Amino acid sequence: MNDMFAAVVWHWWLGAGLLIAGIGAIISLIMGYISQVTALKYPNRRQRQAQK
């Protein structure tokens, strides 16, 4: 009976870890996309000098 309880607890923690990793991946993708889009709209000094 104790083996079954340990399997349920391990399964729950594995799912929680994957959920946190998935949320982190989605947030990093969104932030990377936003930074790329705003970099095109508002170039920094080095990018402006390269365009000249």
N, C-alpha and C positions, 0 to 999 in steps of 0.2 A: 504494500500500500504506500509506503514512503517513497518508493521509486517513482510512482505515478505522480506524486505531489511535486517531487523535484523536477520532473519533466515539464510540468505545467509552469512552474516558476521560471525555469530556464527559457522556455518558449516565450513567456511574456516579456522577459528582459531582452531577449533577442529581437522581438518585435518592436519594443520601445527604442532600442538602439538604432534599428533600421529606420524607424519613423523620424528620429532626430537627425540622422544622416541625410535622409531624403529632404526634410525641410531645409536643412543647411545647404544642400545642393541647389534646391529651387531658389533660395534667397540669393546665393552667389551668382546663379545664372541671371537673375533679374538685375542685380546690381552691376554685373559686367555689361549687360546689354545697355542699361541706362548710361553707364560711364562711356561706352563707345559712342552712343548716339549724341550725348552732350559734347563729347570731344570733337565731333565733326561740326557741331553748331558753334561751339565756342573754343576755337583752337588756342593753345597756350603760345607763349612767345617763340619757342623753338619751332613749333609747327608753322607759325605765321612767317618766320624768317625763311623757312624751307620752301614756302609757296612763292616767295618773291623771286 
